[in-house]
Amino acid sequence: MYYMIMKQPIELPIASMDKGDSFFVPCIEYDEVRREAALIAKDFKFDLRIERVVHNGFYGVRIWRI
């Protein structure tokens, strides 16, 4: 059986982050999320830390503003 994986848009609330804030993005497309977050952070001149994590049983990315 084939399953079609559909990409869904996600909102990355980077613009509203203060230093020390973080959020989790459930995903398997780590590189895509990382790339998009880096582009947004560059516009705001923010430094981010981005790591692959498992949160409550879901694979994804945690993004911190540092």
Backbone bond lengths (Angstrom), bond angles and torsions (degrees), N, CA, C in turn:
res aa  C-N    CA-C-N  psi(-1)  N-CA   C-N-CA  omega(-1)  CA-C   N-CA-C  phi
1 M - - - 1.448 - - 1.525 108.57 -
2 Y 1.324 117.17 137.75 1.455 123.26 178.99 1.516 110.21 -97.02
3 Y 1.294 115.41 140.14 1.463 120.70 173.10 1.519 107.86 -119.19
4 M 1.287 116.54 129.06 1.451 121.45 178.27 1.516 107.71 -89.33
5 I 1.306 117.29 123.46 1.459 120.38 178.04 1.518 107.64 -93.13
6 M 1.304 115.53 118.81 1.459 121.56 -178.46 1.522 109.04 -99.39
7 K 1.299 116.60 131.48 1.455 120.31 175.51 1.522 108.16 -81.63
8 Q 1.300 114.69 131.16 1.453 119.75 178.32 1.514 109.04 -113.54
9 P 1.329 117.09 141.54 1.456 118.61 177.74 1.525 110.07 -66.49
10 I 1.302 115.65 144.43 1.460 120.23 176.95 1.520 108.41 -125.16
11 E 1.300 115.58 151.62 1.454 120.56 177.80 1.523 108.48 -101.45
12 L 1.311 116.12 126.47 1.448 121.40 177.84 1.532 107.54 -107.61
13 P 1.334 117.66 108.77 1.473 120.59 -173.88 1.538 113.47 -80.13
14 I 1.311 116.92 45.05 1.460 121.30 -175.26 1.523 111.49 -66.54
15 A 1.321 117.74 -38.80 1.464 121.56 -176.58 1.532 112.59 -59.45
16 S 1.319 117.15 -29.68 1.471 120.29 -176.53 1.528 113.22 -96.42
17 M 1.327 117.66 8.64 1.463 120.64 -176.10 1.526 112.12 -83.19
18 D 1.336 115.18 142.12 1.461 122.41 169.51 1.521 107.04 -100.38
19 K 1.326 116.70 163.28 1.470 119.69 177.37 1.527 109.19 -58.41
20 G 1.325 115.90 134.84 1.458 121.99 -179.45 1.517 114.12 93.95
21 D 1.338 118.25 -15.88 1.469 121.61 177.81 1.521 110.19 -71.71
22 S 1.331 115.49 153.35 1.462 120.70 174.45 1.515 109.37 -147.52
23 F 1.324 114.83 162.79 1.464 120.84 173.24 1.521 108.48 -150.01
24 F 1.328 115.12 160.25 1.450 123.15 -177.65 1.517 109.39 -111.00
25 V 1.336 116.06 136.01 1.465 122.35 175.67 1.521 107.48 -119.20
26 P 1.342 118.29 109.63 1.463 119.19 176.82 1.534 109.28 -69.88
27 C 1.327 116.43 123.64 1.470 119.57 -177.81 1.523 109.84 -168.33
28 I 1.315 114.99 165.39 1.457 120.94 169.83 1.526 109.89 -116.03
29 E 1.307 116.62 -7.40 1.466 122.54 179.42 1.525 109.69 -92.75
30 Y 1.323 115.91 63.86 1.467 122.08 -175.36 1.533 111.91 -54.24
31 D 1.311 117.41 -49.42 1.467 120.64 -175.91 1.521 112.70 -63.27
32 E 1.323 117.15 -38.48 1.463 120.65 178.56 1.522 111.64 -65.01
33 V 1.329 116.54 -45.81 1.460 120.60 179.97 1.526 109.87 -64.84
34 R 1.310 116.09 -43.32 1.476 120.39 179.30 1.531 110.88 -60.11
35 R 1.309 116.86 -45.07 1.463 121.83 -179.38 1.536 111.02 -62.70
36 E 1.318 115.90 -46.09 1.470 120.49 -179.55 1.528 111.38 -64.16
37 A 1.334 116.77 -43.37 1.470 120.97 179.20 1.526 110.40 -62.46
38 A 1.315 117.06 -41.00 1.465 120.81 179.92 1.525 111.44 -63.71
39 L 1.321 117.27 -39.03 1.470 120.56 177.86 1.524 111.65 -64.31
40 I 1.327 115.98 -43.68 1.462 120.02 179.39 1.526 110.06 -65.27
41 A 1.323 117.30 -44.59 1.463 122.13 -178.97 1.531 110.88 -61.37
42 K 1.324 116.23 -37.26 1.459 120.13 179.80 1.529 110.64 -62.43
43 D 1.327 117.30 -39.76 1.472 121.34 178.30 1.524 111.74 -60.56
44 F 1.332 116.56 -35.70 1.466 121.29 -177.95 1.533 112.67 -96.59
45 K 1.335 116.43 0.22 1.472 122.36 -177.47 1.525 111.53 57.06
46 F 1.333 115.45 42.57 1.463 122.43 177.42 1.527 108.96 -100.63
47 D 1.331 116.27 147.52 1.455 121.80 170.88 1.520 107.82 -98.39
48 L 1.321 116.85 132.33 1.455 121.99 -179.03 1.523 110.48 -121.30
49 R 1.310 114.41 153.67 1.467 122.10 168.09 1.523 104.97 -117.51
50 I 1.314 117.26 125.86 1.462 122.04 -175.36 1.522 108.45 -126.65
51 E 1.329 116.40 124.16 1.465 120.53 -178.69 1.523 110.97 -136.04
52 R 1.333 114.65 147.80 1.469 120.78 171.03 1.517 107.39 -74.35
53 V 1.321 116.44 135.05 1.465 120.65 -179.72 1.523 109.67 -144.92
54 V 1.329 114.95 166.27 1.455 122.14 168.79 1.525 105.15 -116.68
55 H 1.321 116.16 120.97 1.463 121.64 -176.69 1.530 108.43 -124.74
56 N 1.324 116.01 118.31 1.478 121.12 -178.05 1.528 111.95 52.24
57 G 1.321 116.43 37.58 1.457 120.72 176.81 1.519 115.17 85.16
58 F 1.333 118.36 2.11 1.461 122.36 -179.60 1.524 109.86 -109.05
59 Y 1.327 116.35 134.11 1.453 121.17 173.74 1.524 108.62 -76.42
60 G 1.316 114.85 145.19 1.454 117.35 178.77 1.512 112.44 178.61
61 V 1.308 114.00 -157.30 1.460 123.49 -175.56 1.527 108.04 -128.75
62 R 1.330 116.16 134.12 1.464 119.98 170.29 1.511 106.98 -108.58
63 I 1.329 115.10 132.68 1.458 121.84 -177.55 1.527 108.64 -119.54
64 W 1.333 115.40 124.29 1.463 121.66 177.42 1.521 108.91 -112.55
65 R 1.316 116.45 144.03 1.463 118.97 168.52 1.523 106.25 -93.42
66 I 1.329 116.72 127.29 1.468 120.98 -178.35 1.523 110.69 -117.19
